[in-house]
C-alpha cells in the first residue's frame, strides 16, 4: 500500500516573554505528522481454530490383549519402543481356573465323600438300596479325580501364552505390569503405525459446522515459536461430543511431531476479496472500532465493521470504500472533523 505523510494542524497560543506580548498566530501553529494509507482490495482467508493432539488414525492402532486369564510374567517392551511384526511383547502364565475354582472343586469332593459315608451307613442299616451306594461311590470318585487333575495343572504353572506383535509399530501404551493378574480380553500393549499419524483436533460447534474434508490448514505445536506444518482436513466426526460440546476432525500433515504432542490447528474455511486497512488504523471505541478517513484536509471518523485479519491487515466489512485515505499512524490522537494538511513524506 502507498502511504503519504500528512500533518495535523493544531492551533496553540504561546505565552510571550516577560512583557506578556503574544506571537503572531501563524507562528503558533504546530505541525503533528500523521500517516495515511489508501484502502485497498485484499484477498482474505477466513479461518477457524481448534486444539488437540498428534495421534494415530483409528485404523492404524493395534491393541494386543490377553487370550486367557493369567498373570503377566514378562513385559519386554516400554512406551516409545519400536517393535517388528512377530516380536514378543508380553508373556502371561495361564490360570484357566484360578484358586477360587480349585477351592470349589475341593468342597465338591468333600461333600461327595460325606455323601458316600452316609450311604454306606444307610446300606449297612438296611434303610437304603445298594444302587444308591454305588452311585455315591461313582460321584465321590469323579469329584476326587477332577480335583486332583485340576490341582496338578494349576500347581505346575507351565502353561504360558506369548503375545506377539502382529504388525510393526510404536508402543504407545501398556495396559498391565509384570505380576498383574489379567482377564481374557484385557488390553496389554497398544501399538501404532508411526507412518500414519495425524492431528486429532477438536473444534467448537460454530467452527465445526464450517469444516469440510479437503480444506487446507496449518498445524503447530503449542511451544512458543513452533514452525507450523501444512495440513489438510482428512475426515470429520459430523457430531458434537455431548460432554464437551466440541467436534473432532482429523488433519493429515507432513510434520515430525511425536504421538501425544499438543497442537493448535488453523483451518481455512472460506475466502473473499474485501476492503483492507492497516490494523494500526483501527481505533477502539465503546461500540466497536472506527477509522479516520481524510478528505479535503479533514479527518472524518467512520465507524467500521471489522472482519478477519491477515498479518498487519484488517478486513473492513462496512464503513469505508476502496481508494479512500485512512490515517494509519497517529489515529489515536484524532477527533472527528479535525483539519489536516497533506504533505509528501516517508511512508
Secondary structure as GFF3:
##gff-version 3
##sequence-region A 1 347
A	DSSP	beta_strand	3	10	.	.	.	ID=ss1
A	DSSP	alpha_helix	25	28	.	.	.	ID=ss2
A	DSSP	beta_strand	30	38	.	.	.	ID=ss3
A	DSSP	beta_strand	40	56	.	.	.	ID=ss4
A	DSSP	three_ten_helix	58	60	.	.	.	ID=ss5
A	DSSP	beta_strand	61	65	.	.	.	ID=ss6
A	DSSP	beta_strand	70	74	.	.	.	ID=ss7
A	DSSP	beta_strand	82	83	.	.	.	ID=ss8
A	DSSP	beta_strand	88	94	.	.	.	ID=ss9
A	DSSP	alpha_helix	98	124	.	.	.	ID=ss10
A	DSSP	alpha_helix	130	156	.	.	.	ID=ss11
A	DSSP	beta_strand	160	164	.	.	.	ID=ss12
A	DSSP	beta_strand	169	174	.	.	.	ID=ss13
A	DSSP	beta_strand	181	182	.	.	.	ID=ss14
A	DSSP	beta_strand	187	192	.	.	.	ID=ss15
A	DSSP	beta_strand	197	204	.	.	.	ID=ss16
A	DSSP	alpha_helix	205	208	.	.	.	ID=ss17
A	DSSP	beta_strand	216	221	.	.	.	ID=ss18
A	DSSP	beta_strand	229	236	.	.	.	ID=ss19
A	DSSP	beta_strand	246	253	.	.	.	ID=ss20
A	DSSP	beta_strand	262	278	.	.	.	ID=ss21
A	DSSP	three_ten_helix	279	281	.	.	.	ID=ss22
A	DSSP	beta_strand	283	285	.	.	.	ID=ss23
A	DSSP	beta_strand	288	295	.	.	.	ID=ss24
A	DSSP	beta_strand	298	310	.	.	.	ID=ss25
A	DSSP	beta_strand	313	318	.	.	.	ID=ss26
A	DSSP	beta_strand	325	329	.	.	.	ID=ss27
A	DSSP	three_ten_helix	331	333	.	.	.	ID=ss28
A	DSSP	beta_strand	340	342	.	.	.	ID=ss29
###
